[in-house]
Amino acid sequence: MSKLRKSDLLYIKRRVVLSGLIVVISAFIWFPMYAVKFTNYRYDFRDIADRKCNMSFSNRNSHPITVLASEPCSGSLWIRTLIEQVTGIYTTSFTNDEILYDEGFLGEQEEWDSGTTLLVEKQSKDVNDDEKLQAVVVLLRNPYDVFVCERSLQQTESYTSRVTSFNDALEKDGDWEEFVKRRAQQWRDSVTSWLTTSRPVMVFKYEDIEDEPQRGILKMLEYMNVTVDETRLPCLQSEQSPYKLSKNPHLELYSPELREIIDQHIEAVLELLEIKGFPQDEKYSVQITTTQEDAL
């Protein structure tokens, strides 16, 4: 076997060095992109690196199937984020949403009845359709806020974006008043279905958790019989999540006719809440302002 010439050795050396540089540069480019993708700014990446706020799945059948029942735009994604931050255990949904998975909700890859996640989100009025469901957490939000937020979601097709134009929100999918009338009835029907389920049920208001995130989440976990490691409490980043919903003035969005219709549905829900042992100190109401730019 003949010896390699000096020029051949130099050529090979240069190729090896060049290949190494390409690998290093690629790592610097792609690793941050994937790190951002899977953390989605929902968790402090430095804490994850220090293994203080790391996330995981539990063993199969570790948790009872507890449903997080809510209407769209009621803050369920924010609540799921806080639950995951405090416990270190993923949550999931009945839909296995690929968009949410790409945004960092890795529990979306799990089967909803696997028992490896803490909560199973369900935005449907029927929570009695499977015998595996063992308990229900009902999340309520002011329907006046829900309907404005939902129209924004329809316009942007994004969980975190908001429309910048008030008129854009009203133009999507037909007449605003018909949309509100339809959704107000659906909101009432959904809440009624959840409250009359045969499963154990607990009710939480989004606004209460918004005012005191740690207290609200710990109370929810207590209902779920989940023990919290106090060393994880600093992982709770309630103000940094893109899924926290803003408090939106309602402007003159709601005509007197719409307010009367919505208030009738609210009264019916409040009566049922009291019957079921969940009296509410404060009634949901419309917020009026004259600044259109602050609407959404």
C-alpha positions as CSV (number, residue, x, y, z in Angstrom):
1,M,0.0,0.0,0.0
2,S,1.5,3.3,-1.1
3,K,2.1,6.2,1.2
4,L,-0.3,9.2,1.0
5,R,1.4,12.3,-0.4
6,K,1.8,15.3,1.8
7,S,-0.7,17.2,-0.4
8,D,-3.3,14.4,0.1
9,L,-2.9,14.6,3.8
10,L,-3.3,18.3,3.8
11,Y,-6.5,18.0,1.7
12,I,-8.0,15.4,4.1
13,K,-7.1,17.6,7.1
14,R,-8.8,20.6,5.5
15,R,-11.9,18.6,4.7
16,V,-12.1,17.3,8.3
17,V,-11.8,20.8,9.7
18,L,-14.4,22.2,7.3
19,S,-16.8,19.4,8.2
20,G,-16.3,20.1,11.9
21,L,-17.0,23.8,11.4
22,I,-20.2,23.0,9.5
23,V,-21.4,20.8,12.4
24,V,-20.6,23.5,15.0
25,I,-22.3,26.3,13.0
26,S,-25.4,24.2,12.3
27,A,-25.7,23.4,16.0
28,F,-25.6,27.1,16.9
29,I,-28.3,27.8,14.3
30,W,-30.7,24.9,14.9
31,F,-30.5,24.2,18.6
32,P,-31.9,27.6,19.7
33,M,-34.7,27.3,17.2
34,Y,-35.9,23.9,18.5
35,A,-35.3,25.0,22.1
36,V,-37.7,27.9,21.5
37,K,-40.2,25.7,19.7
38,F,-40.5,23.2,22.5
39,T,-40.4,25.7,25.4
40,N,-42.6,28.3,23.5
41,Y,-41.6,30.9,26.1
42,R,-43.9,29.1,28.6
43,Y,-41.0,28.1,30.8
44,D,-37.8,29.8,31.7
45,F,-35.2,27.9,29.6
46,R,-32.5,28.5,32.2
47,D,-34.6,26.8,34.9
48,I,-35.2,23.8,32.6
49,A,-31.4,23.6,32.0
50,D,-30.9,23.6,35.8
51,R,-33.6,20.9,36.1
52,K,-35.6,23.1,38.5
53,C,-38.7,23.3,36.3
54,N,-38.3,20.3,34.0
55,M,-41.4,18.6,32.6
56,S,-42.4,15.0,32.3
57,F,-45.1,12.4,31.8
58,S,-46.3,10.2,34.7
59,N,-46.4,6.4,34.4
60,R,-49.4,5.0,32.6
61,N,-52.7,5.1,34.7
62,S,-51.0,7.3,37.4
63,H,-53.8,9.9,37.4
64,P,-57.6,9.7,37.3
65,I,-59.1,11.2,34.1
66,T,-60.1,14.7,35.2
67,V,-61.7,16.9,32.6
68,L,-61.0,20.6,32.3
69,A,-64.4,21.8,30.8
70,S,-64.6,25.2,29.3
71,E,-65.9,27.2,26.5
72,P,-63.4,28.6,23.9
73,C,-61.6,31.7,25.0
74,S,-62.1,31.0,28.7
75,G,-58.4,30.7,29.5
76,S,-57.9,26.9,29.5
77,L,-54.5,27.1,27.9
78,W,-53.3,29.6,30.5
79,I,-54.6,27.3,33.3
80,R,-52.9,24.3,31.7
81,T,-49.7,26.2,31.5
82,L,-49.8,27.1,35.2
83,I,-50.7,23.5,36.2
84,E,-47.7,22.2,34.2
85,Q,-45.4,24.7,35.7
86,V,-46.3,24.0,39.3
87,T,-46.5,20.2,39.0
88,G,-44.0,19.4,36.3
89,I,-46.5,17.1,34.7
90,Y,-48.0,17.6,31.3
91,T,-51.7,18.1,30.5
92,T,-53.5,17.0,27.3
93,S,-56.8,17.4,25.4
94,F,-59.4,15.2,23.7
95,T,-58.3,16.6,20.3
96,N,-54.5,15.9,20.3
97,D,-54.0,19.3,18.8
98,E,-50.9,19.3,16.6
99,I,-50.7,23.1,16.6
100,L,-50.6,23.1,20.4
101,Y,-48.0,20.4,20.4
102,D,-45.8,22.5,18.1
103,E,-46.2,25.4,20.5
104,G,-44.9,23.4,23.5
105,F,-47.9,21.5,24.9
106,L,-46.2,18.2,24.5
107,G,-49.0,16.4,26.3
108,E,-51.0,16.7,23.1
109,Q,-49.2,13.6,21.9
110,E,-50.6,11.4,24.6
111,E,-53.9,9.5,24.5
112,W,-56.4,11.3,26.7
113,D,-57.2,8.2,28.7
114,S,-53.6,7.1,29.3
115,G,-53.4,8.5,32.9
116,T,-50.0,10.0,32.1
117,T,-51.2,13.6,32.3
118,L,-53.0,15.6,34.9
119,L,-55.9,17.3,33.1
120,V,-57.7,16.5,29.8
121,E,-59.1,19.7,28.2
122,K,-62.5,19.4,26.6
123,Q,-64.4,22.2,24.9
124,S,-67.7,20.4,24.6
125,K,-70.9,20.4,26.6
126,D,-71.0,16.7,27.0
127,V,-68.8,15.3,29.7
128,N,-70.8,12.2,30.3
129,D,-70.0,10.4,27.1
130,D,-67.3,8.1,28.5
131,E,-67.2,6.0,31.6
132,K,-63.5,6.6,32.0
133,L,-64.1,10.2,33.0
134,Q,-63.8,10.5,36.7
135,A,-64.1,14.2,37.7
136,V,-64.8,17.6,36.1
137,V,-63.1,21.0,36.6
138,V,-65.4,23.7,35.2
139,L,-63.6,26.9,34.1
140,L,-65.9,29.9,33.7
141,R,-65.2,33.3,32.3
142,N,-67.3,36.3,31.8
143,P,-69.3,35.5,28.6
144,Y,-69.1,39.1,27.5
145,D,-65.3,38.7,27.3
146,V,-65.6,35.2,25.8
147,F,-67.5,36.3,22.8
148,V,-65.2,39.2,21.9
149,C,-62.2,37.0,22.4
150,E,-63.7,34.2,20.3
151,R,-64.4,36.5,17.4
152,S,-60.8,37.6,17.6
153,L,-59.6,34.0,17.5
154,Q,-61.7,33.4,14.4
155,Q,-60.2,36.3,12.7
156,T,-56.5,35.5,13.5
157,E,-56.7,31.7,13.6
158,S,-54.1,31.9,16.4
159,Y,-54.2,31.0,20.1
160,T,-52.0,34.0,21.0
161,S,-52.7,36.7,18.4
162,R,-55.3,39.4,18.6
163,V,-57.0,41.4,15.9
164,T,-55.9,45.0,15.8
165,S,-59.0,46.4,14.2
166,F,-62.4,46.3,15.9
167,N,-64.2,46.2,12.6
168,D,-62.2,43.2,11.5
169,A,-63.6,41.3,14.4
170,L,-67.1,42.0,13.5
171,E,-66.8,41.3,9.8
172,K,-65.7,37.7,10.2
173,D,-68.3,35.0,9.5
174,G,-71.4,37.1,9.2
175,D,-73.4,39.2,11.5
176,W,-72.1,40.0,15.0
177,E,-75.5,40.1,16.7
178,E,-76.5,36.6,15.4
179,F,-73.1,35.3,16.4
180,V,-73.6,36.6,20.0
181,K,-77.2,35.3,20.3
182,R,-76.1,31.8,19.1
183,R,-73.0,31.7,21.3
184,A,-74.8,32.9,24.4
185,Q,-77.3,30.0,24.2
186,Q,-74.4,27.6,23.6
187,W,-72.5,29.0,26.6
188,R,-75.5,28.4,28.9
189,D,-76.1,24.9,27.5
190,S,-72.5,23.9,28.0
191,V,-72.3,25.2,31.6
192,T,-75.6,23.5,32.4
193,S,-74.4,20.2,31.0
194,W,-71.2,20.4,33.1
195,L,-72.9,21.3,36.3
196,T,-75.5,18.5,36.0
197,T,-72.9,15.7,35.2
198,S,-73.0,12.6,37.4
199,R,-69.3,13.0,38.0
200,P,-67.8,15.0,40.9
201,V,-67.5,18.6,39.8
202,M,-65.7,21.8,41.0
203,V,-66.2,25.3,39.6
204,F,-63.4,27.9,39.1
205,K,-63.7,31.4,37.7
206,Y,-60.9,32.5,35.4
207,E,-61.1,36.0,36.9
208,D,-60.4,34.6,40.4
209,I,-57.3,32.8,39.2
210,E,-56.2,35.8,37.3
211,D,-56.4,37.9,40.5
212,E,-54.5,35.3,42.6
213,P,-52.8,32.7,40.2
214,Q,-50.9,30.7,42.8
215,R,-53.8,30.5,45.2
216,G,-56.3,29.5,42.4
217,I,-54.0,26.8,41.0
218,L,-53.2,25.3,44.3
219,K,-56.9,25.1,45.1
220,M,-57.6,23.4,41.8
221,L,-54.8,20.9,42.5
222,E,-56.1,20.3,46.0
223,Y,-59.5,19.3,44.5
224,M,-57.6,17.0,42.2
225,N,-55.7,15.4,45.1
226,V,-52.4,16.4,43.7
227,T,-49.6,17.1,46.1
228,V,-47.4,20.0,45.1
229,D,-43.7,20.2,45.7
230,E,-43.2,23.7,47.2
231,T,-39.8,24.0,45.5
232,R,-41.6,24.2,42.2
233,L,-43.7,27.2,43.1
234,P,-41.0,29.7,41.7
235,C,-41.6,28.0,38.4
236,L,-45.1,29.6,38.2
237,Q,-44.7,32.4,35.6
238,S,-48.3,33.6,35.4
239,E,-47.5,37.0,33.9
240,Q,-45.2,35.7,31.2
241,S,-47.5,33.3,29.4
242,P,-48.8,34.3,25.9
243,Y,-51.9,32.4,26.7
244,K,-53.1,34.7,29.5
245,L,-56.1,36.5,28.3
246,S,-56.3,40.3,28.5
247,K,-59.1,42.2,30.2
248,N,-61.0,43.8,27.2
249,P,-63.4,46.7,27.4
250,H,-66.6,45.9,25.5
251,L,-67.2,49.3,24.0
252,E,-70.7,49.6,22.4
253,L,-70.3,46.1,21.1
254,Y,-73.4,44.9,22.9
255,S,-76.7,46.6,22.2
256,P,-79.4,46.8,24.9
257,E,-81.1,43.8,23.2
258,L,-77.9,41.7,23.3
259,R,-77.2,42.6,26.9
260,E,-80.7,41.6,27.9
261,I,-80.3,38.2,26.2
262,I,-76.9,37.5,27.6
263,D,-77.9,38.6,31.1
264,Q,-80.9,36.2,31.0
265,H,-78.5,33.4,30.3
266,I,-76.1,34.5,33.0
267,E,-79.0,34.6,35.5
268,A,-80.0,31.1,34.7
269,V,-76.4,29.9,35.1
270,L,-76.0,31.7,38.4
271,E,-79.2,30.1,39.7
272,L,-77.9,26.7,38.8
273,L,-74.5,27.4,40.4
274,E,-76.2,28.3,43.6
275,I,-78.4,25.1,43.5
276,K,-75.3,23.0,43.0
277,G,-73.5,24.6,45.9
278,F,-71.3,27.2,44.0
279,P,-72.8,30.6,44.9
280,Q,-71.1,33.5,43.2
281,D,-70.4,36.8,45.0
282,E,-70.1,38.8,41.8
283,K,-72.3,38.8,38.7
284,Y,-70.8,38.9,35.3
285,S,-71.5,42.1,33.5
286,V,-70.7,44.2,30.5
287,Q,-67.8,46.7,30.5
288,I,-68.4,49.9,28.6
289,T,-65.8,52.3,27.2
290,T,-65.6,54.7,24.3
291,T,-62.1,53.8,23.1
292,Q,-62.3,51.4,20.2
293,E,-58.6,50.8,20.0
294,D,-58.7,49.1,23.4
295,A,-61.4,46.6,22.5
296,L,-59.5,43.5,21.7
